[in-house]
Each structure stands twice: as C-alpha cells, then as structure tokens.
Amino acid sequence: MKNIGPVSSRWLAGVGIHTLDELRSVGVVNAYNLLRCHGYRVSLNLLWALQGAVMNVHWTRLPDSVKQDLRQRVMQIHETDH
C-alpha cells in the first residue's frame, strides 16, 4: 500500500487489516481508532497516510480539506470515548 511502511503494515496486520481492500472496508478513521485502541502510538500523519493509501496519493498531497475532515472525525470519536 502506498504510504504504508513496514511498521505501519505490522500494526495494521495486528488489528486484522492486511490489504488495501480490507482497509477500504474497515474505513480509514475506524482503522486509525482500532490501532489507537490496541495501544499503537498513532499520529495524524498515520491517519493521512491511510487516507492517501486509499486514494493512491502520497499523504503530503492530500488536500487540507481532507486532512481537516479526517481530524474532525477522529476528534469526535475521541470525545465520545471520554
């Protein structure tokens, strides 16, 4: 997968995501939160890398509007966790 290095690949495998199709099926935000809930030290760069993988673009080329939307969706989930 584009943007996904060996460490991130291991993390994703650790939560049952092995392919791009599986990532698409689970959804980027859900995959990110699965990783976070399993104790992996996730960052926003990983969130953007996951989205870039789904869109087949380098994460640094994601539009700011996409990054902002992802950030807001993750924050909404974090707020409901507390």
BELDA-V536666 format. One line per field, one symbol per residue. phi: phi as a letter, one per 20 degrees, with the letter a starting at -180 (. if undefined). psi: psi as a letter, one per 20 degrees, with the letter a starting at -180 (. if undefined). burial: I if it has 16 or more other C-alpha atoms within 10 Angstrom, else O. Layout:
phi: ???
psi: ???
burial: ???
This chain:
phi: .gmdefffffffffdnddcffffgffnffffgfgfffenfeecfgfgfffffffelcfgfeffgffffffgffffffffffd
psi: ppioahghgggghhjjoirhhhggghqggggghggghjjqnqrhhgghggghghilqphijpqhhggggggggghgghhih.
burial: OIIIOOOIOOIIOOOOIOOOOOIIOOOIIIIIIIIOOOOOOOOOOIIIIIIIIIOOOIIOOOOOOOIOOIOOOIOOOOOOOO
